[in-house]
């Protein structure tokens, strides 16, 4: 079940990459000194990306655990 662990690690790393993308998106929005409406729009978009990233990381970690359990 090594292949399952490797796939899980790849999915988890992809999710972490999305988390870093979300953080950079929020930092850029803060640096631009946007008005309240534009900032709210940016943050709502970032929340959607953040939820997707967390879900991707969580699913990847579940796959890793499944692969480790099946390997044992």
PyMOL commands that place a pseudoatom at each C-alpha (Angstrom):
pseudoatom trace, name=CA, resn=UNK, resi=1, chain=A, elem=C, hetatm=0, pos=[0.000, 0.000, 0.000]
pseudoatom trace, name=CA, resn=UNK, resi=2, chain=A, elem=C, hetatm=0, pos=[2.958, 2.307, -0.495]
pseudoatom trace, name=CA, resn=UNK, resi=3, chain=A, elem=C, hetatm=0, pos=[1.274, 3.787, -3.553]
pseudoatom trace, name=CA, resn=UNK, resi=4, chain=A, elem=C, hetatm=0, pos=[-1.693, 4.854, -1.425]
pseudoatom trace, name=CA, resn=UNK, resi=5, chain=A, elem=C, hetatm=0, pos=[0.604, 6.648, 1.013]
pseudoatom trace, name=CA, resn=UNK, resi=6, chain=A, elem=C, hetatm=0, pos=[2.406, 8.409, -1.842]
pseudoatom trace, name=CA, resn=UNK, resi=7, chain=A, elem=C, hetatm=0, pos=[-0.878, 9.568, -3.394]
pseudoatom trace, name=CA, resn=UNK, resi=8, chain=A, elem=C, hetatm=0, pos=[-2.017, 10.843, 0.005]
pseudoatom trace, name=CA, resn=UNK, resi=9, chain=A, elem=C, hetatm=0, pos=[1.205, 12.791, 0.490]
pseudoatom trace, name=CA, resn=UNK, resi=10, chain=A, elem=C, hetatm=0, pos=[0.859, 14.374, -2.956]
pseudoatom trace, name=CA, resn=UNK, resi=11, chain=A, elem=C, hetatm=0, pos=[-2.738, 15.432, -2.255]
pseudoatom trace, name=CA, resn=UNK, resi=12, chain=A, elem=C, hetatm=0, pos=[-1.756, 16.791, 1.162]
pseudoatom trace, name=CA, resn=UNK, resi=13, chain=A, elem=C, hetatm=0, pos=[1.105, 18.815, -0.342]
pseudoatom trace, name=CA, resn=UNK, resi=14, chain=A, elem=C, hetatm=0, pos=[-1.271, 20.201, -2.959]
pseudoatom trace, name=CA, resn=UNK, resi=15, chain=A, elem=C, hetatm=0, pos=[-3.608, 21.289, -0.157]
pseudoatom trace, name=CA, resn=UNK, resi=16, chain=A, elem=C, hetatm=0, pos=[-0.732, 22.959, 1.694]
pseudoatom trace, name=CA, resn=UNK, resi=17, chain=A, elem=C, hetatm=0, pos=[0.191, 24.789, -1.499]
pseudoatom trace, name=CA, resn=UNK, resi=18, chain=A, elem=C, hetatm=0, pos=[-3.380, 26.052, -1.734]
pseudoatom trace, name=CA, resn=UNK, resi=19, chain=A, elem=C, hetatm=0, pos=[-3.159, 27.235, 1.879]
pseudoatom trace, name=CA, resn=UNK, resi=20, chain=A, elem=C, hetatm=0, pos=[-0.027, 29.249, 1.068]
pseudoatom trace, name=CA, resn=UNK, resi=21, chain=A, elem=C, hetatm=0, pos=[-1.805, 30.670, -1.984]
pseudoatom trace, name=CA, resn=UNK, resi=22, chain=A, elem=C, hetatm=0, pos=[-4.708, 31.748, 0.229]
pseudoatom trace, name=CA, resn=UNK, resi=23, chain=A, elem=C, hetatm=0, pos=[-2.379, 33.404, 2.730]
pseudoatom trace, name=CA, resn=UNK, resi=24, chain=A, elem=C, hetatm=0, pos=[-0.590, 35.313, -0.008]
pseudoatom trace, name=CA, resn=UNK, resi=25, chain=A, elem=C, hetatm=0, pos=[-3.922, 36.379, -1.487]
pseudoatom trace, name=CA, resn=UNK, resi=26, chain=A, elem=C, hetatm=0, pos=[-5.005, 37.856, 1.850]
pseudoatom trace, name=CA, resn=UNK, resi=27, chain=A, elem=C, hetatm=0, pos=[-1.642, 39.596, 2.377]
pseudoatom trace, name=CA, resn=UNK, resi=28, chain=A, elem=C, hetatm=0, pos=[-1.871, 41.178, -1.073]
pseudoatom trace, name=CA, resn=UNK, resi=29, chain=A, elem=C, hetatm=0, pos=[-5.383, 42.406, -0.329]
pseudoatom trace, name=CA, resn=UNK, resi=30, chain=A, elem=C, hetatm=0, pos=[-4.221, 43.949, 2.956]
pseudoatom trace, name=CA, resn=UNK, resi=31, chain=A, elem=C, hetatm=0, pos=[-1.279, 45.693, 1.259]
pseudoatom trace, name=CA, resn=UNK, resi=32, chain=A, elem=C, hetatm=0, pos=[-3.548, 47.250, -1.384]
pseudoatom trace, name=CA, resn=UNK, resi=33, chain=A, elem=C, hetatm=0, pos=[-5.524, 49.184, 1.269]
pseudoatom trace, name=CA, resn=UNK, resi=34, chain=A, elem=C, hetatm=0, pos=[-8.853, 48.375, -0.372]
pseudoatom trace, name=CA, resn=UNK, resi=35, chain=A, elem=C, hetatm=0, pos=[-12.135, 49.922, 0.680]
pseudoatom trace, name=CA, resn=UNK, resi=36, chain=A, elem=C, hetatm=0, pos=[-14.477, 47.904, 2.873]
pseudoatom trace, name=CA, resn=UNK, resi=37, chain=A, elem=C, hetatm=0, pos=[-16.566, 46.405, 0.064]
pseudoatom trace, name=CA, resn=UNK, resi=38, chain=A, elem=C, hetatm=0, pos=[-13.559, 45.319, -2.022]
pseudoatom trace, name=CA, resn=UNK, resi=39, chain=A, elem=C, hetatm=0, pos=[-11.838, 43.864, 1.043]
pseudoatom trace, name=CA, resn=UNK, resi=40, chain=A, elem=C, hetatm=0, pos=[-14.992, 41.933, 1.946]
pseudoatom trace, name=CA, resn=UNK, resi=41, chain=A, elem=C, hetatm=0, pos=[-15.135, 40.507, -1.584]
pseudoatom trace, name=CA, resn=UNK, resi=42, chain=A, elem=C, hetatm=0, pos=[-11.469, 39.466, -1.427]
pseudoatom trace, name=CA, resn=UNK, resi=43, chain=A, elem=C, hetatm=0, pos=[-11.904, 37.816, 1.959]
pseudoatom trace, name=CA, resn=UNK, resi=44, chain=A, elem=C, hetatm=0, pos=[-15.015, 35.926, 0.852]
pseudoatom trace, name=CA, resn=UNK, resi=45, chain=A, elem=C, hetatm=0, pos=[-13.059, 34.585, -2.093]
pseudoatom trace, name=CA, resn=UNK, resi=46, chain=A, elem=C, hetatm=0, pos=[-10.180, 33.637, 0.206]
pseudoatom trace, name=CA, resn=UNK, resi=47, chain=A, elem=C, hetatm=0, pos=[-12.551, 31.764, 2.524]
pseudoatom trace, name=CA, resn=UNK, resi=48, chain=A, elem=C, hetatm=0, pos=[-13.685, 29.582, -0.370]
pseudoatom trace, name=CA, resn=UNK, resi=49, chain=A, elem=C, hetatm=0, pos=[-10.074, 28.830, -1.327]
pseudoatom trace, name=CA, resn=UNK, resi=50, chain=A, elem=C, hetatm=0, pos=[-9.225, 28.147, 2.320]
pseudoatom trace, name=CA, resn=UNK, resi=51, chain=A, elem=C, hetatm=0, pos=[-12.068, 25.653, 2.719]
pseudoatom trace, name=CA, resn=UNK, resi=52, chain=A, elem=C, hetatm=0, pos=[-10.988, 23.846, -0.428]
pseudoatom trace, name=CA, resn=UNK, resi=53, chain=A, elem=C, hetatm=0, pos=[-7.374, 23.736, 0.731]
pseudoatom trace, name=CA, resn=UNK, resi=54, chain=A, elem=C, hetatm=0, pos=[-8.293, 22.391, 4.152]
pseudoatom trace, name=CA, resn=UNK, resi=55, chain=A, elem=C, hetatm=0, pos=[-10.545, 19.752, 2.595]
pseudoatom trace, name=CA, resn=UNK, resi=56, chain=A, elem=C, hetatm=0, pos=[-7.800, 18.705, 0.188]
pseudoatom trace, name=CA, resn=UNK, resi=57, chain=A, elem=C, hetatm=0, pos=[-5.241, 18.447, 2.988]
pseudoatom trace, name=CA, resn=UNK, resi=58, chain=A, elem=C, hetatm=0, pos=[-7.658, 16.522, 5.188]
pseudoatom trace, name=CA, resn=UNK, resi=59, chain=A, elem=C, hetatm=0, pos=[-8.535, 14.042, 2.470]
pseudoatom trace, name=CA, resn=UNK, resi=60, chain=A, elem=C, hetatm=0, pos=[-4.854, 13.558, 1.690]
pseudoatom trace, name=CA, resn=UNK, resi=61, chain=A, elem=C, hetatm=0, pos=[-4.070, 12.837, 5.334]
pseudoatom trace, name=CA, resn=UNK, resi=62, chain=A, elem=C, hetatm=0, pos=[-6.967, 10.378, 5.511]
pseudoatom trace, name=CA, resn=UNK, resi=63, chain=A, elem=C, hetatm=0, pos=[-5.547, 8.550, 2.493]
pseudoatom trace, name=CA, resn=UNK, resi=64, chain=A, elem=C, hetatm=0, pos=[-2.116, 8.421, 4.162]
pseudoatom trace, name=CA, resn=UNK, resi=65, chain=A, elem=C, hetatm=0, pos=[-3.625, 6.950, 7.351]
pseudoatom trace, name=CA, resn=UNK, resi=66, chain=A, elem=C, hetatm=0, pos=[-5.643, 4.440, 5.330]
pseudoatom trace, name=CA, resn=UNK, resi=67, chain=A, elem=C, hetatm=0, pos=[-2.526, 3.370, 3.462]
pseudoatom trace, name=CA, resn=UNK, resi=68, chain=A, elem=C, hetatm=0, pos=[-0.583, 3.006, 6.726]
pseudoatom trace, name=CA, resn=UNK, resi=69, chain=A, elem=C, hetatm=0, pos=[-3.357, 0.927, 8.295]
pseudoatom trace, name=CA, resn=UNK, resi=70, chain=A, elem=C, hetatm=0, pos=[-3.653, -1.331, 5.263]
pseudoatom trace, name=CA, resn=UNK, resi=71, chain=A, elem=C, hetatm=0, pos=[0.124, -1.727, 5.104]
pseudoatom trace, name=CA, resn=UNK, resi=72, chain=A, elem=C, hetatm=0, pos=[0.352, -2.941, 8.715]
for i in range(1, 72): cmd.bond("trace and resi %d" % i, "trace and resi %d" % (i + 1))
show_as sticks, trace
zoom trace
